[in-house]
Amino acid sequence: MNTNEDIRDKPHKSALYSLYAHLSEINPKLKKGDFIKKGEIIGKVGATGYGCNYWRIGEDACEKNSKLDIHLHFEIKERPVLESPKPAKCFINGSLKNCYGYAPHNPTAYGYLDPLKFLRK
């Protein structure tokens, strides 16, 4: 699967959106706009997209011989977008560019909510 296929935005009652990425499989019964019930299986955790297995650089477990970077990328945010809900700029290869999947400071300043605080409500 490519990164765009890995992502599923689901609206919440308070006009918030959740994002689940790097899934190896998505429940085929789910369709865009479906309401997800507590305990319903969304998919299987995987290692797709731009995780460690894509970059394979550095000495921080992203080397060629490291194990698969299996994980779930989970976000709660204010808008149903792939990039930061509020624009952010960061230096990439010496140039100031738009950040995608990264907030240069506290993510709450860029439209993200702390998922643990949100889920405790």
N, C-alpha and C positions, 0 to 999 in steps of 0.2 A: 504494500500500500504506500502511496505517497503521503506526504505530510497533510495535505488538504483533506484527504480521505480519512485521516486519523482523527479529525477534529469534529466534535459534535457540540454545538451551542444549544443550551436548553434554557428558555426563559423561566424565571422564578416569579412568584406572586408580586414581589416588590420591584419589578422591572430590572432585575439583575440577571446575569448570564453566567453559566458555568461552561467550562471547556475541559474536555478529556482528550489528551493527545498521547501519541506513541503506542496506541493500541495495536496489537497484532491481529485482532479480529473484532468486528463490531456485530452485535446481535442483529441478525438479518431481519428480525421482526420489527425493529425500530424504524420509524420513518420520520422525516423532518417535521418538527412541530409536535411530536408525541410528548405526552406528559410521562415523566419517569417516576414510578412509584418507589417508595422506600423498599430496599431489598431486591429490586429488579436488576438483573444482570445487564450491564451496558455493553461490555465486551471483555476481552482478555488483555491483560497487561503485556506490553511488548517492548521492542527496541527499535521502532521505526522513526523516521524523521531525522532531525538534526541533534541527536544525542551524541554521546561519546563515540558510538560506533560509526557515525558519519565523519567526525573530525579525525579521530585516531592520531592525535598529536600530544606532545607533552609527557611529563612524568607524573601525571595526576590520574592514573588509571585509564587514560585514553590512548594507551599504546596498542600496537598491532596485536600483541599476544594477550591482552586483557580479556576477561570474560564479557559476554554480551551485557550491554548497559540496559537491562530490563527495568523499566520504571513507568510510573504514571505521572504525566504532567497534568496537574489539576489547577484550574484558576476559577475564581469568582470575580466578575468584573461588571462595570456599569454599562458597557456597550457590547453588542455581538460582533466583535472585530477580532482579527488574528493578531494585529499589532497592539501596542499599548492603547487602552481606551482614550487616554489623553496623550497627545504627541510628546515624544521624548527624543532628544538628540544624543548621540554618543560618538566617540572617535573610533573609526574603523579604518585600519591601515593608514593612519595619519590624517584622515579627513573627517569632518563633522557630518554625520549622516543620520537618517531616521533609524531608530532602534526597533528591531522586531524580536519579540520574545524576550526582551530584556528591558529593565528600567534602571537608569543610571543611579538612582537614589532609592529611598523608601518606596516600594511599589504602591502604597496607599496614596501617594501624591500623584499617581498616574492613572487612577481609576480602578485599581485592583483592590479587592477586599481581602483581609486575612481569612483564609478558608477555615481555619480552626475556630476562630471567633464566630464566624458566620454559622458554622455547623452546630455550635453549642447553643444557639438561640432556639 
